[in-house]
């Protein structure tokens, strides 16, 4: 894979210290992967390459990759996992979906359950939602005092720095869809009986607070895009384009990490299988 992924990465990355300007970011970006068939073929190619790189990462047992997927309801977190990591064997990939914290989790600090789910060496860990819910949903719905939430941005930055300093590379993707696209996806869940299980009436309550959530996301991007763990805002109105962007950056990052199979202290020719 060439360094072209870095040009793509630069287009979607939120530079640390700069305003994310989320409201001005296009949710389609038709200039990126304009041909659907080509984008889908590229995702398949990348998925197979990611599988091979993950195998080397698992064998190396020295580092880990954490992929964080954050986005409003219907933004495509599940679909991204399926599209980008479908070729990976289950041994070296772990997906953690963060929902409402249980009673035990609420009796600890909010990062306690997150740290437990961080990937160990050799693994690709995927967070479907994450610790950022504690500065998004918690903020918009007033589930914690404002001064408590304010402290969390720097706490999260410090937590992620701790992970990166201990061998975990972090990729953070905010899946960015438009309000019109969300309406279509919610309506699709209502129209198809096989998708009723995906529909949560509470999603409509959150949709009614669209502007508040967008503001919370913008603050999150502004405050938590750091040199050690920058945010990428992925245009996600088109599922195939979303997957192509994420897959390109994941593959490029793994290739840059360059995991190696460990050298053995024996030679194959010294053994005979009888």
N, C-alpha and C positions, 0 to 999 in steps of 0.2 A: 504493500500500500504506500502511495506517495505521500508527501507532506501536504497534499491538498486538504486533508482533514483539518489542518491547522487554520487554513483560511476560512473554512466553514465554522470552525470553533470560534474564531475571532468575531464572526458575524452575529453569533448568538450569545456570546459571553457577556456578562455584566462585569465591566472592569472595576476592580476594587477601588473604592474611594470616589467613584463617579455615580451620578444619578442613573438609576435604571430606566426611568421614563417609560414605565410599563404601558401606560395608556397610548403611547406613540408607537409601540412595537406591533408590527403586523402579525396577525394570527395565521396568515396564509403564506406569505413570502413565496410567491409563485416563481421567483427567479431561482429558488433552491430546488433541485431535483424536479424540473418541470414536467418530465414525462413519467407517468404513473408506472407503466410496465418496466421501464428501465430502473426506476427507484425500487420496485419490488424485487427485481432480479438482484440488485445491489445488496439489498437487505439480506437476501438468502446467502449471497457470497460472504458478506460480513459475519453473519451468524455462524457459518461453518468455520471461518477464521477465528472467531471468538472462542469457539469450542476448542480448537487446537491450542490457542494461547492459554485458555483456562486449564487445559491438561498440563501444560508446562508450569503454570503457576502452582497448581496443586502438588506436582512432583517436587518443585523447588522448596515449598514449605518455609518460606522466609518472609513473604509479604502478602498483603490482601488488597482487594479492591472493593470499595463500598459505592454502590450506585443508589442515589436518593432520587425518587420520583415524587414530585409534589405537584398538585394541581387541584382545581375545583372539581366538583362532581361531574362526571362524564368526560373529563379531559383525556382519558385514555391510559391510565397507569397500568391497568391489567393488560390491555392490548399491547403496550410497549414491552412488558415482560415477555408476553407470548411471542411477539414478533422478533425481538432482538436476541432472546436467550433460548429460543425453542430448540436449537441444535445442541445445546449443552447437556452433558450428562448430569444427573442429579447429585452425583457424589461431591462435586466441588462448588455447587451454587446453592445458596440458601435465600429464600424470599420470605421477608417478614412484613406482614400487613398490620399496621398499627391502627387499632380502633380505639374506642372509648376505654380509658384505663379502668382496670378492675379495683376492687377494694384494697387488695394488697399493694398494688402499684400506687394508689393514691396516698398510701401511708409512707411512701418514700419520696425523695425529690424526683422531679419530672424526668430527669435524665437517667434515672436508675434502670428503668426497663429498656431504655435505648442502648445503654452501654452493654447490657447483657446480650443484646442482639447483634452487636458489632461483629463483623466477620473475623474469624481466627486466621492465622497464617495459612496460605494456600487456597483460600476461599474467595469467591465473588459473593458478596452480600448485597441484596437488593432490598431497599426499604420502600414499600408501597405506602405512602404517607410516612411521617417521621416525627422527630422531635419538634419540627417546625409547626405542627398543629398547636403547640403551646404558645405560639405568638401569632396564630391565625384564628382558628375557631375560638380558642380561649379568649383572645383579645376582642373579637367581634361580638361574641356573646356575653362578654363581661364575666367570665367564669373565674377570674382572678383580679386582684386590685391592679390598677394601672402601673403603680410603682414596681410591683412584682414583675409584671410583664416587661417593663422597661429594662430591668436588670438582666433579663434572659438573653437578649441579643449578644451581649458580651460573654455571658456564660456559655452560650452555644458556640461562639467563635473559639473560646478557650478549649472547650470539649473537643471540637474538631481538630484544633491544632495538636492537642494531646494525641489523638488518633494518628494524625499524619506523622508526628514525630516518632511514633511507634510502629511504623511500617504499613499504615493503611492509606492508600491513595483514595481520595474522595472525588466523585463526580456527582454534581447536583444539577438536576434538570427540573425546571418549572415548565410544565406542559401548559401552553398558553392558548386557550380557545376563546372565541367570541361569544357574546351572549346569545346571538342568533343560532350559532352552532350548538350551544348547549340546549336551547329550546328544541331543536330538531332531534337531538339524541335522547332527550327525555321523552319526547313524543313517541319516538320509535320504541321505547321500552313499554309505553302504554299500549301501543298498537299491536305489538307482537306478544301473544300469551306466553311464549317461551322465554320472554325477557322480563316478565312481570316480577320475577324474583330479584331483578336488579333495581327495580324502582323502589325508592324510599320516599314516602310523602314528605319527610323532613327536608329532602333536597329542594322542595319548592319554597320552604321557609328560608333556606340559605340563598336561593335564587332571588328572593325578594330583597335581600341585602347585598346584592351584587356589588354596588359601588363601595360598600364598607369592606367587603372581602378584597376587592381590587386594591384598595388603599392599604390594607394590611399586607397584601402580597408585595406591594411596591416598597413599603417600609422594610419588610423582611429582606428583599433583594438589595436594597440600599445599605442596610446595616450588616448583612451577613455574607456579602460576596467578598471574600478575602483572598490574599495571595495563595494561601495554602488550600483553600477550598472555594473557588469562585463558582457563582451560579451561571447556568446557561438557561436562557429563555427560549424554549423550543416552540416555533409556530406549529400548532397541533390541530388546526381545523381539518387538515387532510391527514388521515391516519398513516398512509404510506410515506408521506413526506416526514412526518414526525418520527417514524421508525427509521427512516434512512438517515436522518440527522443524528439520532441517538446512537444507532449502530456504528456510524462512521467515527464518532468521537470515542465510543467505548473501544472499538478495535484499535484506533490510532493510539489511545492511551496505553492499552495493553502492549502494543508493539513497542512503544517508547519505554515502558517498564522493562521489556525484554526479559521475561522469566526464562530460566535455563533448567534443563534437566540436570539433576545432580550427577557428578562424576562418582563412579563406583571404585572401591578399593580392590577390585578384582577384574579380570579380563574374561570376556566371553569364551575365548578359545581355551581357557583352562578347564572348561566343563564339557562333559559329554552326557547327553540325555539318552538313556538306554531304555 
